[in-house]
Amino acid sequence: MSLTAKMLVALVLGLIAGIVATMWRDLGGGAFLSIAEPVGNLWVNALRMTLIPLVVSLLISVIASVPDARSTGRLGLRAFLIFVVFLCVAGAVSVLVAPPLLALLPITEATTAALQTGDAAAAAANAARMPTFAQTLIDIVPSNPIRAAADGAMLPLVVFAVLLGAAATRIPLEGRTALVDAFRALADAMLVLVGWVIAIAPIGVFALAAGLASKIGLAAVGVVASYIVILIAVIVFVTILLYIAAVVAGRVPLARFARAVAPGQAVAFSARSSLAALPALVEGARTVLGLPPVITSFVLPLAVSTFRLSTPIMWAITLPFLSRLYGIELGYPQLIALICAGIMLSFSVPGLPSASLFLMAPFLSGLGIPAEALGIVIAADAIPDLFKGVLNVTGHLAASTIVARYVPPELLAETA
């Protein structure tokens, strides 16, 4: 059984165990819950421990190692701009579509009140003291990056890492290489540590699900199931929009694009990995769409390794979902700022299951959402993850098709 399947089973069993333990609290259920909740929180803390050094090291190493060859840089810049446009559109569509759907979730005031105890109450109190939008803009640039790391202020750290990575591209090659190697080694070590934490994820998910079910009972099952359905619906909708973008902006027939991307989609869906779909995407781009070699050998691999279209969708739906679940009001200015952070982080998302959700953890406390809530959505992500792979590979080929359509022929000749 795969880790994804184990996490899904752990989620279901945890919800059942929490409901049963609540019903039989005097017959050992209370003792079970007193153990389960700390175990779940311990797993979340272990996960959060790795995230700040992982994100910072990935961002710096990725940005600082961007090739500086003139032609490749020009082509890469055009591809990057298209990636950003796609990410912004996906985030905007999700922000427009998700709120009406999330409003239909069966979350009652009693459910919210049941969750607002202990850590949740403290987190909500912190959210009530959140700074104004103007202050948030000022705080984006950290006056002290080390203090920002200690406080878990993720957005200022992202800005600092991006600027430091960009600055590294302007120093001599020897120093730049040393800096990239150091941060890449740190990122590799953190990925190993994250792998250890993920290996015990079923235990943490089971414990977190049991704690959630003990507070809101059978309503937990309906709420989580509804969240999964909404997330999949938005992912499928954005995937359809990608076909339209390829036809309109890429100037390729719909049937031909569908035929070219279908093998990659099948691989991504079955393997739950967009990286595994690269050979199939290259073959489809080369033989079906007839894209030039520079696109199949440079732009398409660049897209597969750095372009995660699912990230802004996850953030635009998951953050409002958790906010509503815990009775916390999340304004559009805050949500847009958070999605922008997610877009920046998406270019350094590691190749791990539900990685974009892991990177969300440091932002939760600033919203007043308890960190343990993350474990529930990570477990629930097992099913949407199948569709996210299809979305991502469709975005990879659509973006590459558009790059090939609008990049000047002389630039393609230079880099071929």
Sequence and secondary structure as in RCSB ss.txt:
>XXXX:A:sequence
MSLTAKMLVALVLGLIAGIVATMWRDLGGGAFLSIAEPVGNLWVNALRMTLIPLVVSLLISVIASVPDARSTGRL
GLRAFLIFVVFLCVAGAVSVLVAPPLLALLPITEATTAALQTGDAAAAAANAARMPTFAQTLIDIVPSNPIRAAA
DGAMLPLVVFAVLLGAAATRIPLEGRTALVDAFRALADAMLVLVGWVIAIAPIGVFALAAGLASKIGLAAVGVVA
SYIVILIAVIVFVTILLYIAAVVAGRVPLARFARAVAPGQAVAFSARSSLAALPALVEGARTVLGLPPVITSFVL
PLAVSTFRLSTPIMWAITLPFLSRLYGIELGYPQLIALICAGIMLSFSVPGLPSASLFLMAPFLSGLGIPAEALG
IVIAADAIPDLFKGVLNVTGHLAASTIVARYVPPELLAETA
>XXXX:A:secstr
  HHHHHHHHHHHHHHHHHHHHHTGGGTHHHHHHHHHHHHHHHHHHHHHHHHHHHHHHHHHHHHT    HHHHHH
HHHHHHHHHHHHHHHHHHHHHHHHHHHTTS   HHHHHHHSSTHHHHHHHHHHT   HHHHHHHTS S HHHHHH
HT HHHHHHHHHHHHHHHTTS HHHHHHHHHHHHHHHHHHHHHHHHHHHTHHHHHHHHHHHHHHHHTTHHHHHHH
HHHHHHHHHHHHHHHHHHHHHHHTS   HHHHHHHHHHHHHHHHHHT SGGGHHHHHHIIIIIS   HHIIIIIH
HHHHHH  THHHHHHHHHHHHHHHHTT    HHHHHHHHHHHHHHHTT  SSTTHHHHTTHHHHHHHT  TTHHH
HHHHHTTTHHHHHHHHHHHHHHHHHHHHHHHS HHHHHHH 
